[in-house]
Amino acid sequence: MFVSLAFVIVAFALSVLCWIVGRLRRWKHYKLSTDLDGPRDYPLIGSAHLFLGKSTEEQFRCILDISKSYQSPCRIWLGPKLFVFIDNADDLQTVLNSSSCLEKADVYRFFQCETGLFSAPASIWRVHRKHLSPCFNAKILASFVSIFNAKSVVLVDQLAAHVDDKKLFNVYEYIAKCTLDMVCATTLGTNMNLQNEQGDEYINAIERASELLNHRLYKVWLHPEWIYRLTSYYKVQQQCYATAYKMSRRVLALKSDELAAIRNRATLQSSKPDEKLPTDEYRKPQIYIDQLFRLAKETDVFDEQAIRDEIDTIILGGNETSALTLSHVVLMLAIHQDVQQRVYEEMVAMLDGSIGEIENEHLSRLTYMEMVLKETMRLFPVGPIIARQCTEDTKISKTTVPSGVTVVLGIFNVQRSEMHWGPAANSFDPDNFLPERHAHRHPYCFLPFSAGPRNCIGYKYGLMSMKVMLCHLLAAYRFSTDLTMDQLTLKLDITLKIANKHMVRIVRR
């Protein structure tokens, strides 16, 4: 008891000190804070009290309420840190393309993936992105289609247990394991067959880790790393990460000789940097981990830590974003039966009877399916808010954001703005992405993969894998649900989720 009391006193004293030092160093921030509207803030905690004791659904609603109550740009203090919230498309374009806003917000370090593309400092990101972009070129992505097909067939088989069952089931639990199976196969090059209990263990670990990250975000006294490491939350989080990373660690262990060679570069014979794969080589999948080891041999950029972090980034980020998005899509199709039928009819017409094995050239023909995917991502962006740290004073439409301030970008808001999407902005309408409608919209009112130089490197991979999965699912089953659009409740556990879950039923076609 006395140890716990002492811990609280020390943590409180340090928070006070941090707050005082922060305010002394941030007179510019304080002046900006007085110029912008925002919720009332208090010493030490800022406006963090608005989020404490609330569920993830209530926290997300609180963010939306703040953004609606105060015109963009508005401000909010979390502890000693000032955040400026923007959801104006012009301002989003400015920030996402500014060289002074390439740094991810400080809270991204909570992901513990320091040199991966998602959260790496800009100095590391620039170099890694330059070398990794060719690993996602069209030929390499096309080489993965056979894997997407094989894993989708397993998914269809797994769902068969629910055929003609009157009870609703959560289709996300199956889609998440399928996308995990795909990502591991294309990233690690091993067939782990994860659409089973082992996959459940992984998915549960990631969901729990997301909850803990979200929990830490709003409790500002847990932001200092040394304090967080003393809590039980840290121990649980490490256990979750150990589960999530054990697959990649197993494969890296098999490549221990190559890792040892990377650690001792003097023993390596460098390949020519401009050496290219023969065209025939693209017929087999170009596994991501092999690409990383090739880059490690050709450059002095990727050491053992960088390889590990990039693999973890792809597995964690690539899996959940695709799994959530496709689950949202299936739920939208279950709610909107007319749209589901139209997607199915396009699929039958465009695939020339080849539904059993989707070819890469088929994917570009599925234009209405892509409109449905985009409309779903518009209404339910997996990353509804993202954050950047200003490294220099940055001028936006109505103010100048000082260096050191975190800018929060309201992607969810701009993608549901009536200014850009009309009076039915909250309704599901794939025709929003008809070329004649989309051509005249602001280019930064649709940002499901972010935008600018630091956009998502894997967005084409995600679209391709989701199209292949959806073809197999709709060829086998017709989806329905009892849920309606106005019943859906959203929550924010780092990524945007539907609290009602993706509850559907299926019958065979």
RACOR-V840795 format. One record per pair of residues at least 12 apart in sequence whose C-alpha atoms are under 8 Angstrom apart, sorted by sequence separation. I is the first residue (numbers start at 0). J is the second residue. D is the distance in Angstrom with one decimal. If there is no record, write none. Layout:
((I:J:D) (I:J:D))
This chain:
((49:61:7.4) (72:84:5.5) (73:85:6.9) (116:128:7.0) (180:192:6.4) (349:361:7.1) (389:401:7.0) (390:402:4.9) (391:403:7.4) (487:499:6.2) (71:84:6.6) (72:85:4.8) (180:193:5.3) (389:402:5.0) (390:403:5.9) (71:85:5.1) (72:86:7.5) (179:193:7.1) (180:194:6.7) (292:306:7.7) (388:402:7.9) (389:403:5.3) (71:86:6.2) (72:87:7.9) (103:118:6.2) (158:173:7.5) (291:306:6.4) (349:364:6.3) (388:403:6.3) (389:404:5.7) (71:87:6.6) (103:119:7.6) (157:173:7.5) (177:193:7.4) (349:365:7.0) (388:404:6.0) (389:405:6.2) (103:120:7.1) (176:193:6.3) (177:194:5.9) (388:405:4.5) (389:406:7.2) (66:84:7.5) (102:120:6.0) (103:121:7.8) (176:194:5.0) (288:306:7.9) (387:405:5.6) (388:406:6.2) (102:121:5.3) (154:173:6.8) (176:195:7.5) (179:198:7.5) (346:365:6.7) (386:405:6.5) (387:406:5.2) (101:121:5.9) (154:174:7.2) (345:365:6.9) (386:406:5.5) (387:407:6.6) (482:502:7.6) (173:194:7.3) (211:232:6.9) (386:407:4.4) (419:440:6.4) (176:198:5.5) (288:310:7.1) (345:367:7.3) (385:407:5.8) (386:408:6.0) (419:441:7.2) (480:502:6.5) (481:503:7.6) (154:177:6.1) (176:199:7.1) (345:368:7.9) (384:407:6.6) (385:408:5.3) (480:503:4.6) (18:42:7.5) (153:177:7.8) (384:408:5.5) (385:409:7.2) (479:503:5.6) (480:504:6.1) (18:43:5.7) (211:236:6.9) (272:297:5.8) (342:367:6.5) (384:409:4.9) (385:410:7.6) (419:444:6.9) (478:503:6.5) (479:504:5.4) (151:177:6.9) (176:202:7.3) (270:296:6.8) (271:297:6.7) (272:298:7.7) (342:368:5.6) (383:409:6.5) (384:410:5.5) (478:504:5.9) (479:505:6.4) (38:65:7.2) (150:177:6.3) (172:199:7.7) (175:202:7.1) (269:296:5.8) (270:297:5.4) (383:410:5.1) (384:411:6.7) (478:505:4.8) (15:43:6.1) (37:65:7.4) (208:236:5.6) (268:296:7.6) (269:297:5.4) (382:410:7.6) (383:411:4.6) (477:505:5.6) (478:506:6.9) (14:43:6.5) (46:75:6.4) (47:76:7.4) (207:236:7.8) (267:296:6.9) (269:298:8.0) (476:505:6.0) (477:506:5.5) (45:75:7.5) (46:76:5.5) (47:77:5.3) (150:180:6.9) (380:410:7.6) (414:444:5.6) (476:506:5.5) (477:507:6.2) (45:76:4.6) (46:77:5.7) (47:78:6.9) (150:181:6.4) (208:239:6.0) (380:411:6.5) (413:444:5.4) (414:445:5.6) (476:507:4.5) (477:508:6.1) (37:69:6.0) (44:76:7.7) (45:77:4.9) (46:78:7.4) (207:239:7.1) (208:240:7.4) (379:411:7.5) (413:445:7.4) (414:446:7.5) (475:507:5.9) (476:508:5.2) (36:69:5.9) (44:77:6.0) (45:78:4.7) (378:411:7.4) (475:508:5.8) (36:70:7.4) (44:78:4.1) (45:79:6.8) (147:181:6.3) (205:239:6.6) (261:295:6.8) (377:411:7.7) (410:444:7.9) (474:508:7.1) (40:75:7.6) (43:78:5.2) (44:79:7.2) (146:181:6.7) (204:239:4.7) (205:240:7.6) (257:292:7.8) (261:296:7.0) (410:445:7.7) (36:72:8.0) (37:73:5.4) (38:74:7.6) (40:76:6.5) (42:78:7.6) (43:79:6.5) (204:240:7.2) (378:414:6.8) (410:446:6.4) (35:72:7.1) (36:73:5.2) (37:74:5.0) (38:75:6.5) (157:194:7.9) (377:414:5.5) (378:415:6.7) (410:447:7.6) (35:73:5.5) (36:74:6.2) (37:75:5.9) (146:184:7.4) (204:242:6.5) (205:243:6.6) (377:415:7.3) (35:74:6.1) (146:185:7.5) (204:243:6.4) (154:194:7.5) (262:302:7.0) (153:194:7.7) (201:242:6.2) (261:302:6.5) (262:303:7.0) (32:74:6.4) (143:185:6.7) (200:242:7.6) (201:243:5.5) (261:303:7.0) (328:371:7.4) (328:372:6.4) (331:375:7.4) (258:303:6.3) (325:372:7.9) (328:375:5.9) (378:425:7.0) (324:372:8.0) (327:375:6.7) (32:81:7.7) (378:427:7.5) (324:375:7.4) (324:376:6.7) (327:379:7.4) (375:427:7.4) (28:81:6.9) (374:427:6.8) (374:428:6.7) (324:379:7.7) (374:429:5.2) (324:380:7.8) (373:429:7.6) (22:79:6.9) (324:381:6.9) (374:431:7.1) (21:79:5.8) (323:381:7.0) (371:429:5.0) (374:432:7.2) (21:80:7.6) (370:429:5.3) (373:432:7.5) (18:78:7.0) (187:247:6.9) (247:307:8.0) (370:430:7.1) (18:79:4.9) (320:381:6.1) (370:431:7.9) (17:79:7.0) (367:429:7.8) (370:432:5.6) (187:250:6.8) (247:310:7.3) (370:433:7.5) (247:311:7.3) (382:447:7.1) (381:447:7.2) (244:311:6.9) (380:447:5.4) (377:445:6.6) (377:446:7.9) (377:447:6.8) (376:447:6.1) (243:315:8.0) (331:427:7.9) (369:466:7.8) (188:286:5.6) (368:466:7.6) (185:284:7.2) (187:286:6.5) (188:287:7.8) (185:285:7.5) (186:286:5.4) (187:287:6.6) (188:288:7.5) (185:286:5.2) (186:287:4.5) (187:288:5.6) (362:463:7.1) (110:212:7.7) (184:286:7.8) (185:287:6.4) (186:288:5.6) (109:212:6.8) (362:466:6.9) (362:467:7.7) (106:216:7.3) (205:315:7.9) (357:467:6.5) (382:493:7.6) (383:494:7.2) (382:494:5.4) (383:495:6.3) (357:470:7.8) (381:494:5.2) (382:495:6.3) (381:495:4.9) (380:495:6.8) (381:496:7.5) (106:222:7.8) (354:470:7.0) (355:471:7.2) (379:495:7.0) (354:471:7.0) (354:474:6.9) (186:310:7.1) (346:470:7.0) (186:313:7.6) (186:314:7.5) (343:473:6.4) (182:313:7.7) (183:314:6.7) (343:474:7.4) (182:314:6.1) (179:314:7.4) (182:317:6.8) (182:318:6.4) (142:281:5.9) (179:318:5.3) (77:217:7.5) (142:282:5.8) (143:283:7.9) (178:318:5.5) (317:457:7.3) (321:461:5.8) (325:465:6.2) (78:219:5.7) (142:283:5.7) (143:284:5.3) (178:319:8.0) (77:219:6.6) (78:220:7.9) (139:281:6.3) (142:284:4.6) (143:285:7.5) (138:281:6.3) (142:285:6.6) (175:318:7.0) (178:321:6.9) (336:479:7.6) (175:319:6.9) (178:322:6.0) (317:461:7.3) (321:465:6.9) (325:469:7.8) (139:284:7.0) (333:478:4.9) (334:479:6.5) (139:285:5.8) (332:478:7.1) (333:479:4.1) (334:480:6.2) (175:322:4.7) (332:479:7.7) (333:480:5.6) (334:481:7.8) (174:322:5.7) (175:323:7.4) (334:482:6.9) (329:478:7.5) (330:479:8.0) (334:483:6.3) (330:480:7.6) (334:484:7.5) (171:322:6.9) (174:325:7.5) (171:323:7.0) (174:326:6.8) (134:287:7.2) (171:326:5.4) (134:290:6.8) (170:326:6.7) (130:294:7.5) (51:217:7.1) (50:217:6.5) (51:218:7.5) (47:217:6.1) (333:503:6.9) (47:218:7.1) (330:501:5.9) (47:219:7.4) (329:501:8.0) (330:502:7.3) (127:300:7.4) (323:496:7.4) (330:503:7.0) (126:300:7.5) (327:501:7.0) (44:219:6.9) (326:501:6.4) (114:304:7.6) (115:305:6.8) (114:305:5.7) (115:308:4.8) (116:309:6.7) (114:308:5.8) (115:309:4.5) (113:308:7.0) (114:309:7.1) (115:310:7.9) (117:312:6.7) (112:308:5.4) (115:311:7.7) (116:312:7.1) (115:312:5.8) (112:311:7.5) (112:312:7.1) (14:220:6.7) (148:356:6.4) (11:220:7.8) (148:357:6.7) (10:220:7.2) (144:357:7.6) (144:358:6.9) (144:359:6.4) (10:226:7.4) (141:359:5.9) (213:491:7.9) (213:492:5.6) (212:492:7.8) (213:493:5.8) (212:493:7.1) (104:386:5.4) (210:492:5.5) (103:386:6.2) (104:387:4.8) (105:388:7.3) (209:492:5.6) (210:493:7.6) (103:387:4.5) (104:388:4.8) (209:493:6.0) (102:387:5.7) (103:388:5.6) (209:494:7.9) (101:387:6.7) (102:388:5.2) (100:387:5.8) (101:388:7.3) (102:389:7.1) (100:388:5.8) (101:389:7.7) (102:390:7.4) (100:389:4.8) (99:389:5.6) (100:390:6.4) (99:390:5.2) (100:391:7.9) (99:391:5.4) (99:392:7.7) (99:393:7.0) (94:393:7.9) (94:395:7.7) (104:405:6.1) (93:395:6.7) (90:395:5.6) (90:396:6.2) (89:396:7.5) (167:480:7.2) (151:467:7.4) (155:471:7.0) (83:400:7.9) (91:408:6.6) (147:464:6.0) (151:468:5.3) (155:472:6.2) (144:463:7.9) (148:467:6.5) (152:471:6.9) (140:460:6.4) (144:464:7.5) (147:467:6.4) (148:468:7.3) (151:471:6.3) (155:475:7.1) (83:404:7.3) (85:406:7.3) (135:456:7.5) (147:468:7.1) (151:472:7.8) (82:404:6.2) (83:405:6.3) (84:406:6.0) (85:407:6.3) (86:408:6.0) (135:457:7.0) (81:404:5.9) (82:405:4.9) (83:406:4.8) (84:407:4.6) (85:408:5.3) (86:409:4.7) (144:467:7.8) (148:471:8.0) (80:404:7.5) (81:405:6.6) (82:406:5.7) (83:407:5.9) (84:408:6.1) (85:409:5.9) (86:410:6.7) (132:456:6.9) (72:397:7.5) (80:405:8.0) (82:407:6.6) (84:409:6.9) (88:413:6.7) (135:460:7.5) (86:412:6.2) (87:413:6.8) (86:413:5.6) (171:500:7.8) (171:501:6.1) (169:500:6.3) (170:501:5.8) (169:501:5.0) (170:502:6.5) (168:501:7.6) (169:502:4.5) (170:503:6.7) (168:502:5.0) (169:503:6.5) (167:502:5.4) (168:503:5.5) (167:503:5.0) (168:504:6.4) (167:504:5.0) (166:504:6.8) (165:504:6.8) (164:504:6.9) (163:504:7.6) (164:505:7.5) (162:504:7.5) (163:505:6.3) (161:504:7.2) (162:505:5.4) (163:506:5.2) (161:505:6.7) (162:506:5.2) (163:507:7.9) (162:507:6.7) (63:412:7.9) (92:443:5.9) (91:443:6.8) (101:453:7.0) (88:441:7.1) (89:443:7.3) (95:449:8.0) (96:450:7.9) (88:443:5.4) (95:450:6.3) (96:451:5.0) (88:444:5.7) (95:451:5.2) (96:452:6.6) (95:452:7.6) (95:453:7.6) (92:451:7.8) (31:400:7.5) (31:401:8.0) (28:401:6.5) (27:401:6.6) (28:404:7.1) (59:489:7.5) (59:490:5.8) (56:488:7.2) (58:490:7.6) (59:491:5.7) (56:489:5.9) (57:490:7.5) (58:491:7.4) (56:490:4.0) (55:490:5.2) (56:491:6.6) (55:491:5.6) (55:492:6.6) (56:498:7.4))
